[in-house]
């Protein structure tokens, strides 16, 4: 069966960008938040679970995130010297 020429354009592309979830530790900059992402990995030699924290700079267009919020980030093109992530949604507000 032959499909029409325009049928290929209707296919939705899968998003292969990395997603991370973390806690906002600083929101003092304009349209930028610093998010601490905790990663639990097994130690190579001792096999103990170790926590590693990465501080990621993320773009927050509407300045909706506050310190203590849990947010979901998505990888994006470089937006500045340090910003490589974008805030997708606020998962949980700080209490």
N, C-alpha and C positions, 0 to 999 in steps of 0.2 A: 504494500500500500504506500502510495506517495503522499507526503504531507505538503500542504501549501508552503510557499516560500516564507511567509511571515510567521509561521508557527514556531520557529526556533527563537524568535525574539520574546515570546511569551514565557519562556522557561525562566524560573526564578533561580538566581545564582546563590549558592551556599556562602555564608559569611565565615571565612576562615580566620578572622581576627581573634586574638587572644582576649579572654575575659578574666577579670580578677575581681575579688571582693575584699574590701578592707575598711578600716576605720579612719575617719578624717582626724588628723592631728593638728592641722593648721589651716585657717581660712582667712588669714589677714591680708593676702594679696587680692588684687582685683581680677576676677574671673579665673582664679587658679586656686586649687586646694592641694594640700599635701596629704597623701593617703598612706597609712602604714598597712602593708599586706603581710600577714603572718603565714609562713609556709612551714609545714611539718615534714621533715625528711628523715630517713633512716641514716644513721652514721655509718660510713662505709666499713670501718673496722670494728666498732663496738656494737653495732646494730641497735643502739639506743635511739629513740625518737628525739630529734633536736628541732627546736623552733628557730627559724631564720626570719628576720624582719627586713623587708625592703620598703623604703620610702619612695613612693612614686608621685611625680608632679602631674596633676590632671587638670584639664580644661573644664571649667564650670561656667557655662555661658550666662546663666541667669543668677549666679551667686546664691543658689538655694541651699548649698551644703553648709552645715555648721560643725564645729568641733564636737566629736563624739558620734556623729552620724555614721551608720554603716552604708557604704555606697558600692555600686557595681560599676566597674570601669571597663572600657573597651579600648583596644589598641588602635592607634590612628597614625597618620603621617606626622612627622616632626612639626610641632607648632611653634616651638621656640628652642632655646639652647637645651633646656631640660625637659620640656613637656612632650611626652609621647603617648599620652593617654587622655581619654575623654570620659566624663561622668555620664553614664547611661541613665541611671536611676538611683534614687535614695531608697534603700531597702528598709532601713529602720532609722527612725529619728532618735536623737539623744534624749535621755530623760532628765 
